[in-house]
């Protein structure tokens, strides 16, 4: 699992939007969207559902969230 994609996933969760996450990570929104799509393909499920202009974690996103945090935390410790 690509750590950059997990970081993008966590930033979207943290900010609640693709635009804010892209800005915080200094990425274009299309690049961020592509990375999220690749992560979703890798896990085989949609990680967010759209509600109005915002994003809400799906069941798969909620399941991935603690593991993503753990993996990124472990990676920064080494």
Backbone as XML, in Angstrom:
<?xml version="1.0"?>
<chain id="A" units="angstrom">
  <residue number="1" name="UNK">
    <atom name="N" x="0.853" y="-1.172" z="0.000"/>
    <atom name="CA" x="0.000" y="0.000" z="0.000"/>
    <atom name="C" x="0.902" y="1.238" z="0.000"/>
  </residue>
  <residue number="2" name="UNK">
    <atom name="N" x="0.622" y="2.149" z="-0.878"/>
    <atom name="CA" x="1.417" y="3.349" z="-1.071"/>
    <atom name="C" x="1.172" y="4.351" z="0.062"/>
  </residue>
  <residue number="3" name="UNK">
    <atom name="N" x="2.252" y="4.732" z="0.761"/>
    <atom name="CA" x="2.118" y="5.642" z="1.902"/>
    <atom name="C" x="1.653" y="7.039" z="1.478"/>
  </residue>
  <residue number="4" name="UNK">
    <atom name="N" x="2.056" y="7.482" z="0.301"/>
    <atom name="CA" x="1.600" y="8.795" z="-0.177"/>
    <atom name="C" x="0.083" y="8.812" z="-0.353"/>
  </residue>
  <residue number="5" name="UNK">
    <atom name="N" x="-0.453" y="7.724" z="-0.862"/>
    <atom name="CA" x="-1.910" y="7.640" z="-1.033"/>
    <atom name="C" x="-2.625" y="7.615" z="0.309"/>
  </residue>
  <residue number="6" name="UNK">
    <atom name="N" x="-2.021" y="6.936" z="1.272"/>
    <atom name="CA" x="-2.617" y="6.923" z="2.614"/>
    <atom name="C" x="-2.582" y="8.319" z="3.238"/>
  </residue>
  <residue number="7" name="UNK">
    <atom name="N" x="-1.495" y="9.034" z="2.995"/>
    <atom name="CA" x="-1.397" y="10.407" z="3.508"/>
    <atom name="C" x="-2.481" y="11.290" z="2.882"/>
  </residue>
  <residue number="8" name="UNK">
    <atom name="N" x="-2.716" y="11.109" z="1.603"/>
    <atom name="CA" x="-3.774" y="11.860" z="0.919"/>
    <atom name="C" x="-5.129" y="11.505" z="1.517"/>
  </residue>
  <residue number="9" name="UNK">
    <atom name="N" x="-5.377" y="10.225" z="1.705"/>
    <atom name="CA" x="-6.625" y="9.769" z="2.314"/>
    <atom name="C" x="-6.839" y="10.432" z="3.676"/>
  </residue>
  <residue number="10" name="UNK">
    <atom name="N" x="-5.809" y="10.417" z="4.508"/>
    <atom name="CA" x="-5.932" y="11.012" z="5.849"/>
    <atom name="C" x="-6.136" y="12.526" z="5.787"/>
  </residue>
  <residue number="11" name="UNK">
    <atom name="N" x="-5.503" y="13.184" z="4.837"/>
    <atom name="CA" x="-5.666" y="14.635" z="4.719"/>
    <atom name="C" x="-7.091" y="14.971" z="4.261"/>
  </residue>
  <residue number="12" name="UNK">
    <atom name="N" x="-7.663" y="14.160" z="3.395"/>
    <atom name="CA" x="-9.054" y="14.382" z="2.983"/>
    <atom name="C" x="-9.970" y="14.200" z="4.186"/>
  </residue>
  <residue number="13" name="UNK">
    <atom name="N" x="-9.719" y="13.168" z="4.987"/>
    <atom name="CA" x="-10.518" y="12.951" z="6.198"/>
    <atom name="C" x="-10.391" y="14.155" z="7.119"/>
  </residue>
  <residue number="14" name="UNK">
    <atom name="N" x="-9.169" y="14.609" z="7.323"/>
    <atom name="CA" x="-8.895" y="15.723" z="8.238"/>
    <atom name="C" x="-9.556" y="17.022" z="7.789"/>
  </residue>
  <residue number="15" name="UNK">
    <atom name="N" x="-9.472" y="17.311" z="6.499"/>
    <atom name="CA" x="-9.977" y="18.597" z="6.006"/>
    <atom name="C" x="-11.445" y="18.529" z="5.582"/>
  </residue>
  <residue number="16" name="UNK">
    <atom name="N" x="-11.905" y="17.341" z="5.222"/>
    <atom name="CA" x="-13.293" y="17.185" z="4.814"/>
    <atom name="C" x="-13.585" y="17.534" z="3.374"/>
  </residue>
  <residue number="17" name="UNK">
    <atom name="N" x="-12.537" y="17.883" z="2.620"/>
    <atom name="CA" x="-12.768" y="18.200" z="1.206"/>
    <atom name="C" x="-11.523" y="17.921" z="0.380"/>
  </residue>
  <residue number="18" name="UNK">
    <atom name="N" x="-11.773" y="17.650" z="-0.885"/>
    <atom name="CA" x="-10.668" y="17.377" z="-1.816"/>
    <atom name="C" x="-9.847" y="18.645" z="-2.054"/>
  </residue>
  <residue number="19" name="UNK">
    <atom name="N" x="-10.530" y="19.767" z="-2.229"/>
    <atom name="CA" x="-9.824" y="21.019" z="-2.495"/>
    <atom name="C" x="-8.914" y="21.435" z="-1.359"/>
  </residue>
  <residue number="20" name="UNK">
    <atom name="N" x="-9.423" y="21.354" z="-0.142"/>
    <atom name="CA" x="-8.610" y="21.723" z="1.025"/>
    <atom name="C" x="-7.437" y="20.775" z="1.211"/>
  </residue>
  <residue number="21" name="UNK">
    <atom name="N" x="-7.677" y="19.490" z="0.980"/>
    <atom name="CA" x="-6.601" y="18.503" z="1.102"/>
    <atom name="C" x="-5.526" y="18.749" z="0.047"/>
  </residue>
  <residue number="22" name="UNK">
    <atom name="N" x="-5.955" y="19.020" z="-1.180"/>
    <atom name="CA" x="-4.996" y="19.296" z="-2.254"/>
    <atom name="C" x="-4.149" y="20.511" z="-1.922"/>
  </residue>
  <residue number="23" name="UNK">
    <atom name="N" x="-4.796" y="21.549" z="-1.419"/>
    <atom name="CA" x="-4.069" y="22.767" z="-1.061"/>
    <atom name="C" x="-3.082" y="22.491" z="0.075"/>
  </residue>
  <residue number="24" name="UNK">
    <atom name="N" x="-3.507" y="21.758" z="1.098"/>
    <atom name="CA" x="-2.646" y="21.462" z="2.243"/>
    <atom name="C" x="-1.437" y="20.619" z="1.845"/>
  </residue>
  <residue number="25" name="UNK">
    <atom name="N" x="-1.611" y="19.764" z="0.844"/>
    <atom name="CA" x="-0.525" y="18.884" z="0.411"/>
    <atom name="C" x="0.240" y="19.444" z="-0.788"/>
  </residue>
  <residue number="26" name="UNK">
    <atom name="N" x="-0.132" y="20.643" z="-1.225"/>
    <atom name="CA" x="0.504" y="21.294" z="-2.379"/>
    <atom name="C" x="0.417" y="20.415" z="-3.627"/>
  </residue>
  <residue number="27" name="UNK">
    <atom name="N" x="-0.771" y="19.849" z="-3.849"/>
    <atom name="CA" x="-1.035" y="19.038" z="-5.034"/>
    <atom name="C" x="-2.168" y="19.679" z="-5.822"/>
  </residue>
  <residue number="28" name="UNK">
    <atom name="N" x="-2.225" y="19.364" z="-7.093"/>
    <atom name="CA" x="-3.395" y="19.794" z="-7.856"/>
    <atom name="C" x="-4.556" y="18.889" z="-7.464"/>
  </residue>
  <residue number="29" name="UNK">
    <atom name="N" x="-5.748" y="19.407" z="-7.609"/>
    <atom name="CA" x="-6.916" y="18.599" z="-7.259"/>
    <atom name="C" x="-7.043" y="17.370" z="-8.167"/>
  </residue>
  <residue number="30" name="UNK">
    <atom name="N" x="-6.758" y="17.475" z="-9.469"/>
    <atom name="CA" x="-6.808" y="16.262" z="-10.298"/>
    <atom name="C" x="-5.800" y="15.195" z="-9.855"/>
  </residue>
  <residue number="31" name="UNK">
    <atom name="N" x="-4.599" y="15.611" z="-9.454"/>
    <atom name="CA" x="-3.595" y="14.647" z="-8.987"/>
    <atom name="C" x="-4.058" y="13.962" z="-7.705"/>
  </residue>
  <residue number="32" name="UNK">
    <atom name="N" x="-4.654" y="14.736" z="-6.816"/>
    <atom name="CA" x="-5.177" y="14.170" z="-5.570"/>
    <atom name="C" x="-6.315" y="13.194" z="-5.868"/>
  </residue>
  <residue number="33" name="UNK">
    <atom name="N" x="-7.197" y="13.552" z="-6.767"/>
    <atom name="CA" x="-8.312" y="12.686" z="-7.148"/>
    <atom name="C" x="-7.819" y="11.379" z="-7.757"/>
  </residue>
  <residue number="34" name="UNK">
    <atom name="N" x="-6.794" y="11.457" z="-8.607"/>
    <atom name="CA" x="-6.228" y="10.242" z="-9.212"/>
    <atom name="C" x="-5.640" y="9.328" z="-8.137"/>
  </residue>
  <residue number="35" name="UNK">
    <atom name="N" x="-4.925" y="9.905" z="-7.185"/>
    <atom name="CA" x="-4.333" y="9.110" z="-6.120"/>
    <atom name="C" x="-5.404" y="8.434" z="-5.275"/>
  </residue>
  <residue number="36" name="UNK">
    <atom name="N" x="-6.473" y="9.161" z="-4.970"/>
    <atom name="CA" x="-7.558" y="8.572" z="-4.201"/>
    <atom name="C" x="-8.208" y="7.440" z="-4.990"/>
  </residue>
  <residue number="37" name="UNK">
    <atom name="N" x="-8.405" y="7.643" z="-6.276"/>
    <atom name="CA" x="-9.009" y="6.607" z="-7.118"/>
    <atom name="C" x="-8.138" y="5.353" z="-7.130"/>
  </residue>
  <residue number="38" name="UNK">
    <atom name="N" x="-6.826" y="5.528" z="-7.223"/>
    <atom name="CA" x="-5.912" y="4.383" z="-7.201"/>
    <atom name="C" x="-5.985" y="3.642" z="-5.868"/>
  </residue>
  <residue number="39" name="UNK">
    <atom name="N" x="-6.074" y="4.384" z="-4.771"/>
    <atom name="CA" x="-6.198" y="3.754" z="-3.460"/>
    <atom name="C" x="-7.514" y="2.989" z="-3.366"/>
  </residue>
  <residue number="40" name="UNK">
    <atom name="N" x="-8.586" y="3.586" z="-3.863"/>
    <atom name="CA" x="-9.884" y="2.906" z="-3.848"/>
    <atom name="C" x="-9.842" y="1.625" z="-4.690"/>
  </residue>
  <residue number="41" name="UNK">
    <atom name="N" x="-9.157" y="1.677" z="-5.816"/>
    <atom name="CA" x="-9.012" y="0.476" z="-6.642"/>
    <atom name="C" x="-8.202" y="-0.588" z="-5.901"/>
  </residue>
  <residue number="42" name="UNK">
    <atom name="N" x="-7.179" y="-0.143" z="-5.187"/>
    <atom name="CA" x="-6.330" y="-1.069" z="-4.437"/>
    <atom name="C" x="-7.106" y="-1.771" z="-3.326"/>
  </residue>
  <residue number="43" name="UNK">
    <atom name="N" x="-7.939" y="-1.028" z="-2.608"/>
    <atom name="CA" x="-8.702" y="-1.643" z="-1.515"/>
    <atom name="C" x="-10.011" y="-2.260" z="-2.012"/>
  </residue>
  <residue number="44" name="UNK">
    <atom name="N" x="-10.397" y="-1.948" z="-3.230"/>
    <atom name="CA" x="-11.590" y="-2.544" z="-3.817"/>
    <atom name="C" x="-12.899" y="-1.983" z="-3.314"/>
  </residue>
  <residue number="45" name="UNK">
    <atom name="N" x="-12.881" y="-0.724" z="-2.893"/>
    <atom name="CA" x="-14.107" y="-0.106" z="-2.375"/>
    <atom name="C" x="-13.982" y="1.410" z="-2.425"/>
  </residue>
  <residue number="46" name="UNK">
    <atom name="N" x="-15.127" y="2.082" z="-2.500"/>
    <atom name="CA" x="-15.144" y="3.541" z="-2.382"/>
    <atom name="C" x="-14.885" y="3.909" z="-0.930"/>
  </residue>
  <residue number="47" name="UNK">
    <atom name="N" x="-14.051" y="4.905" z="-0.712"/>
    <atom name="CA" x="-13.686" y="5.300" z="0.652"/>
    <atom name="C" x="-14.515" y="6.474" z="1.156"/>
  </residue>
  <residue number="48" name="UNK">
    <atom name="N" x="-15.137" y="7.205" z="0.246"/>
    <atom name="CA" x="-15.959" y="8.354" z="0.605"/>
    <atom name="C" x="-17.251" y="8.331" z="-0.189"/>
  </residue>
  <residue number="49" name="UNK">
    <atom name="N" x="-18.267" y="8.933" z="0.378"/>
    <atom name="CA" x="-19.470" y="9.228" z="-0.386"/>
    <atom name="C" x="-19.626" y="10.745" z="-0.361"/>
  </residue>
  <residue number="50" name="UNK">
    <atom name="N" x="-20.186" y="11.268" z="-1.419"/>
    <atom name="CA" x="-20.376" y="12.717" z="-1.507"/>
    <atom name="C" x="-21.725" y="13.076" z="-0.901"/>
  </residue>
  <residue number="51" name="UNK">
    <atom name="N" x="-21.713" y="14.107" z="-0.077"/>
    <atom name="CA" x="-22.952" y="14.645" z="0.482"/>
    <atom name="C" x="-22.902" y="16.152" z="0.277"/>
  </residue>
  <residue number="52" name="UNK">
    <atom name="N" x="-23.683" y="16.607" z="-0.680"/>
    <atom name="CA" x="-23.608" y="18.019" z="-1.041"/>
    <atom name="C" x="-22.237" y="18.299" z="-1.613"/>
  </residue>
  <residue number="53" name="UNK">
    <atom name="N" x="-21.569" y="19.270" z="-1.055"/>
    <atom name="CA" x="-20.207" y="19.597" z="-1.503"/>
    <atom name="C" x="-19.140" y="18.917" z="-0.663"/>
  </residue>
  <residue number="54" name="UNK">
    <atom name="N" x="-19.551" y="18.203" z="0.382"/>
    <atom name="CA" x="-18.591" y="17.570" z="1.265"/>
    <atom name="C" x="-18.444" y="16.079" z="1.016"/>
  </residue>
  <residue number="55" name="UNK">
    <atom name="N" x="-17.522" y="15.492" z="1.726"/>
    <atom name="CA" x="-17.261" y="14.059" z="1.638"/>
    <atom name="C" x="-17.494" y="13.432" z="2.998"/>
  </residue>
  <residue number="56" name="UNK">
    <atom name="N" x="-18.049" y="12.240" z="2.990"/>
    <atom name="CA" x="-18.293" y="11.490" z="4.214"/>
    <atom name="C" x="-17.646" y="10.128" z="4.037"/>
  </residue>
  <residue number="57" name="UNK">
    <atom name="N" x="-16.966" y="9.664" z="5.078"/>
    <atom name="CA" x="-16.340" y="8.346" z="5.007"/>
    <atom name="C" x="-17.387" y="7.262" z="4.794"/>
  </residue>
  <residue number="58" name="UNK">
    <atom name="N" x="-17.086" y="6.351" z="3.904"/>
    <atom name="CA" x="-17.929" y="5.177" z="3.712"/>
    <atom name="C" x="-17.545" y="4.150" z="4.787"/>
  </residue>
  <residue number="59" name="UNK">
    <atom name="N" x="-18.243" y="3.035" z="4.807"/>
    <atom name="CA" x="-17.894" y="1.959" z="5.748"/>
    <atom name="C" x="-16.461" y="1.489" z="5.496"/>
  </residue>
  <residue number="60" name="UNK">
    <atom name="N" x="-16.080" y="1.371" z="4.232"/>
    <atom name="CA" x="-14.711" y="0.958" z="3.901"/>
    <atom name="C" x="-13.698" y="2.012" z="4.363"/>
  </residue>
  <residue number="61" name="UNK">
    <atom name="N" x="-14.040" y="3.282" z="4.209"/>
    <atom name="CA" x="-13.164" y="4.365" z="4.666"/>
    <atom name="C" x="-12.986" y="4.342" z="6.173"/>
  </residue>
  <residue number="62" name="UNK">
    <atom name="N" x="-14.092" y="4.099" z="6.884"/>
    <atom name="CA" x="-14.002" y="4.010" z="8.350"/>
    <atom name="C" x="-13.152" y="2.826" z="8.779"/>
  </residue>
  <residue number="63" name="UNK">
    <atom name="N" x="-13.229" y="1.736" z="8.025"/>
    <atom name="CA" x="-12.419" y="0.556" z="8.347"/>
    <atom name="C" x="-10.936" y="0.804" z="8.059"/>
  </residue>
  <residue number="64" name="UNK">
    <atom name="N" x="-10.645" y="1.541" z="6.998"/>
    <atom name="CA" x="-9.255" y="1.816" z="6.625"/>
    <atom name="C" x="-8.604" y="2.854" z="7.527"/>
  </residue>
  <residue number="65" name="UNK">
    <atom name="N" x="-9.361" y="3.770" z="8.061"/>
    <atom name="CA" x="-8.822" y="4.910" z="8.795"/>
    <atom name="C" x="-7.834" y="4.526" z="9.903"/>
  </residue>
  <residue number="66" name="UNK">
    <atom name="N" x="-8.163" y="3.651" z="10.847"/>
    <atom name="CA" x="-7.190" y="3.347" z="11.897"/>
    <atom name="C" x="-5.935" y="2.658" z="11.364"/>
  </residue>
  <residue number="67" name="UNK">
    <atom name="N" x="-6.110" y="1.817" z="10.354"/>
    <atom name="CA" x="-4.951" y="1.121" z="9.763"/>
    <atom name="C" x="-4.050" y="2.115" z="9.034"/>
  </residue>
  <residue number="68" name="UNK">
    <atom name="N" x="-4.635" y="3.063" z="8.323"/>
    <atom name="CA" x="-3.848" y="4.075" z="7.616"/>
    <atom name="C" x="-3.041" y="4.908" z="8.608"/>
  </residue>
  <residue number="69" name="UNK">
    <atom name="N" x="-3.681" y="5.300" z="9.700"/>
    <atom name="CA" x="-2.965" y="6.069" z="10.736"/>
    <atom name="C" x="-1.818" y="5.259" z="11.296"/>
  </residue>
  <residue number="70" name="UNK">
    <atom name="N" x="-2.069" y="3.991" z="11.572"/>
    <atom name="CA" x="-1.036" y="3.112" z="12.136"/>
    <atom name="C" x="0.140" y="2.935" z="11.172"/>
  </residue>
  <residue number="71" name="UNK">
    <atom name="N" x="-0.169" y="2.707" z="9.912"/>
    <atom name="CA" x="0.898" y="2.521" z="8.925"/>
    <atom name="C" x="1.752" y="3.766" z="8.760"/>
  </residue>
  <residue number="72" name="UNK">
    <atom name="N" x="1.119" y="4.931" z="8.691"/>
    <atom name="CA" x="1.883" y="6.179" z="8.542"/>
    <atom name="C" x="2.693" y="6.490" z="9.789"/>
  </residue>
  <residue number="73" name="UNK">
    <atom name="N" x="2.120" y="6.209" z="10.943"/>
    <atom name="CA" x="2.848" y="6.423" z="12.202"/>
    <atom name="C" x="4.068" y="5.514" z="12.268"/>
  </residue>
  <residue number="74" name="UNK">
    <atom name="N" x="3.907" y="4.269" z="11.899"/>
    <atom name="CA" x="5.027" y="3.316" z="11.892"/>
    <atom name="C" x="6.107" y="3.749" z="10.916"/>
  </residue>
  <residue number="75" name="UNK">
    <atom name="N" x="5.692" y="4.247" z="9.775"/>
    <atom name="CA" x="6.662" y="4.667" z="8.754"/>
    <atom name="C" x="7.484" y="5.862" z="9.215"/>
  </residue>
  <residue number="76" name="UNK">
    <atom name="N" x="6.881" y="6.750" z="9.988"/>
    <atom name="CA" x="7.617" y="7.934" z="10.452"/>
    <atom name="C" x="8.556" y="7.602" z="11.613"/>
  </residue>
  <residue number="77" name="UNK">
    <atom name="N" x="8.324" y="6.480" z="12.273"/>
    <atom name="CA" x="9.173" y="6.071" z="13.387"/>
    <atom name="C" x="10.450" y="5.401" z="12.924"/>
  </residue>
  <residue number="78" name="UNK">
    <atom name="N" x="10.481" y="4.931" z="11.674"/>
    <atom name="CA" x="11.663" y="4.207" z="11.194"/>
    <atom name="C" x="12.588" y="5.087" z="10.427"/>
  </residue>
</chain>
